[in-house]
Amino acid sequence: MLKVGVDKHGFAFIEASGGGCQSQVPAFKARPNEPACDLLPLSNDAQVNQWGTPIDLAGDGDPLAGKSLKINGSVAVSANPDRYKQHGFHFTADNCIGCHACEAACSEKNNLPAHISFRSVGYVEGGSYPDFRRVNISMACNHCDDPVCLKGCPTRAYTKFAEYGAVLQDPDICFGCGYCTWVCPYNAPQLDPVKGEVSKCNMCVDRLEVGLKPACVSACLAGALDFGVVETPPENRVQAKLEIPGFPDPGITHPNIRFQQTRDLPREMHRTDSMPLVYVKKEEAGKIRYRPQVAETPAAREWGFEKLRSREDPLVIFTLISQTVIGAFLTLFLGPLLGLSVLSPQSHPTAWTALLFSLLAFETFALVISTAHLGKPQRFYRAFYNLRWSPVSREVAGIAVFFNALGAYTLLSGAPGLFSWLLPQSLTQMVQDAAGWLAALSGPVALYAMYRIYRIKARPYWDHWQVASSFFGSMLTLGPLVVALTYAGVLAYEGQAFSGLLAVLAWPMVLGLAMEGLGLIAHARDLERRGGEAAASHRDQRTRFGKTYILRNAGLIAGIALVAALAVMHADGAPGFWVWVLAALMIVATALIGRALFYVLVIPTTMPGAFFWRNKGFEEHARATGLAKMPQVGVLPEAH
């Protein structure tokens, strides 16, 4: 028989009796006289939650039942009869006074630095004096039924436990890619750029094991935050709603948090952080909901060049180089098979070999900077751990197959003497051909996996097929462009005409540019139609970066016109070559601007911040004025 108690030193313990032996294992330092409000309540025996998912996570005979969580090395097992039921938070918005005691308790218990907070309090407000209303929202990890962080993590640092339904994350396994912070709609995973790892709310499972509610709940002064088996509302609560104003679409992850908010609110509730969003009251299916819309405040059209930089700059380079290398290899490998004999290795062996080795070198550089982008680059090999679920793992696997196949093909064809002592010539040729076809097939597959990374519901600006048209458009444009310029230079040096080759390679370039342009047109239209964060991103695209956006679009149109004209004109000689070089510079600059915009324009479905907290506008101000040098501000001096 198991019994939970507190010893004379204030340590909670689990006592096992029977068989003539007893053992006491410290599990958590609890106070001798815990208030009743801090103890976990029993469930109301509900069988399924509001999404139709069973609340009982480990049925009779489940091998998970009775296992220890081994918290701090303890082998104890709680006697809580609801241990294997899904638990969750209940937030009564009417009661929250915005004191941030829950934040402080969480940070103290987890020994967090000032720039990391597992739980945060933001708010939305509306109305006008004297009828002004404010709704505070305290939010941490919601330990969802469908945890997208778990599925997205390439290192398998996340686990959904049958015990309490907790989604736990191990920072020691994490290598700091930050993908879980992209896919989570609630800001729950926190990437610490100092430590180079992600961590998050752990549901205080050590407290749960001894029958206590999480630290944040115990610290709540107004009784706004509570905890227990999901769909078991706390005492004196009449609602268990799935959302309140400012809360992202719960359909993305089926979060285990319930709300009560009974006070009447104005039609519009505004965020006080820098995100241009307002939540508007609408009636849908007989229920009143607040949906995000663009806050149409006046904004001037700017260049925004200084804001094009982001933590994802290495990904700008990595994606463009990888797409270019794949496109160039396909051109070089498939060109001779499609009748472009000038691209065959026999026609210009030196140029052909040099270009192959150059492509391999560029892709090596791209892989190096993408690996250095990780918080813990030395653990890059862990990217392969979650091939079943994570699009990041699949992209890494696809690029790895392409890179190794490209390397094998390059070495076997460009330096066959290295292998003549090992393999007969016929076998060498067979392996070379196999490596070439493997690279040709795996390259586009890798790009598709790269595209799937960005189909994230929590980032509506990315969640569109335009990402595919952009990635594959870059492959069709930049790859043939590299081959065209290389061979144009070689042929011009030899005094031969190059316009015939460039006239053929120009058409995949035009196709790639047209694909990207058409995708952007559809993207802009759909962003407007979808509203919310998607339309807010498009608003920033037309205002904060409006002039840069126009410049990129003009570059695409000019690129299509110029490349098509050069293809028709068949310009040869030095003038024709330098016009092609100018066209190439314009196309590359346009691609860089477009890819930088791709990363900085995203407005995720995040929880509302406050004026000083979780506010990108204040973070920029703190860095510009020197406030970020004060650790207590919670903003790192340098953006990572």
Phi, psi and omega in degrees: 000142180253141180221132177264133179210183177231127182277182185290344179268000180089012178266130173287147180215165175241118185258125177255125179239156182117148179074011175081014180222152176225149177216144176241126182238114177301132180241322180198142180281103181251157178285149182300325183237078181291133176298150181299330182290346179266355182270144179295130177279161175280156182284166177266014177068022172296142185265325181227156177270185185290350176264000181084012181268136178301138178279327177283118186263352180215100182287182180301134179081003180293130182295343179286333185297140177083003181275148177276144173279349178054047179287125182052034178083359180284138178262010183292153176233127183294150176268007181301120181293344179258019185302327185255028175248149181292121176259163178193171180272152171235126184240120177263099186296330180299333187267337188293129181255003177070035182277342179069018178296325179296319176300312184297317181295318179296314182295321180292316182296322183264004176054053186269145173289169186295333184271004178235136177213117179291326178240138179220154180244120173239185180200159171236155183215157181199175182086186179216158182301135006268000182261070182252134182235146177224138177240116175275148179227118175260124189219138172224204176293139181259005173046060194292158173293325180239076187288103181293336176296319180295316181290326184278335185294120181286340185264358183060041178282349183256147175218135173263112186271145172293330177289111177066000183069023183287135171262108184252150182231137182255106181300334181290334178275327182300142174246012167079033177284332178081008183296327179296330177288338175286314191276339181283127180281355192243013182061025186287304178291136183243118177273118177265106182291343178284311179276341180074033181210162178259146171215168184198176175304133180250018179064010183051049184299336177294324175287321180299323183296338178248021173083017181252149176287162179302158184300320182297322180293317180296332183275348185295121185283329189256005181069026180278328185253128179221176188205146176172191177298133184300146186069015171246088184299147176297169178300145177064025175244138184247354182233150171220062185286157181272345182202160174221170180304129181098346181273130180298165182306113181291347179292346181292317187229355186054066185290151179262069171220143179233154187233152165232129178207101188256339181293141176289137184240158177298167181297325182239135175238128187255148170279151177255357173276188189275000180284127186281066183233147172225143181257122188249134181288129178221152176258120181228124179053041177078003180241148177271123179230154174254120182250140181289139173224166178289134173277104186280070174268150181301137179211134181278153176279125185233170173280312178070023183301321183292343180259005178285342179282144178207173176299338185270014179307319177300329179287331174302311181291316183298313183294317181293317179295315181299317178295322178294314182296317179296315179296320180293319179294318178300320178296315183290324184278318184271339182308306179300327180289339181258014174103358178271079185295337180296338179271002180287153179296333180287332184288312179220078187300321182292312180296319181298313180293316180298320180294318178300312179295326177295317178298318179297320180294317180296319179291326175299316178299317180298319180292324179295313183289329177289326177289319178296339179290340180290153176294326178231081186301331183293348180253027184302330183298341181287354180295343183268003190287337189234053181296335183293321188242324192274124175294336177294315178299320181291321177296314180300318179296317180296314178295322180296318178296314179299314183297316181290322177294319177298317179298316179296316180296318181295315182290319181291326182269325184272335180221064184296337181296338180294337186243000184297330180283343184261320185233144173294157186301320181297320179289322177301316180295322180295315179294321179298314179297318179297318179296320179298313180292325177296317177296319181295326180276320185284334180301303177298326177297319178297321178294323177296319177296323177297319178297319182296335178303325190264002175277076187246121181296330181282356177229079189302331180299327179273336190282070184204150181293349178300333177299319178294317180295328178289313183293312180286331174296319177296322178299314182288332183272304189285325180298302177301329179297317178298314179296318182299312181294321179299311183285331175296319177295318180295313182294321178296321178296325179277359180077021181257159178285138179242356186295328180296315178296314182292331177295326178285314183289343180294328187289321171296329176296314178299319178299316180297316178295320179293321177301314181294318180297315179295322177298320180294322177298312179296323181297311181299318180296316182289327177298317178297317183292321185286333179070195178059218182297329179297311180292328178295321176298319180293326177297314176299324180298326182266352183239285183303325179240026189301314182290323177293321177299316178295319179299317179297315181296320177295323178297321177296314181296316180295323179297316178299313183295316184290316181293318178297319179296318179295326179294322181283324186286335182055054181282129179242179177076184183300315179301314179298320180297314183289332174294320176297321178298316178298319177298320180295317179299319180295318181295317180294317178298319178298319180296318180295316179297315181298319181288325176296317176300323181305322183271329186271345184274353185291127170246106184284167178278061186274165173290149177298143174265199176238187183292321181254350192234133183055045183230111182298326178298317179290324178300316178297319179296317182297321179288324182288328186260352181095356178300331182295344178287347176269112186305326184293346178290334178082017178237125178290142183301328181246136175284133182255000000 
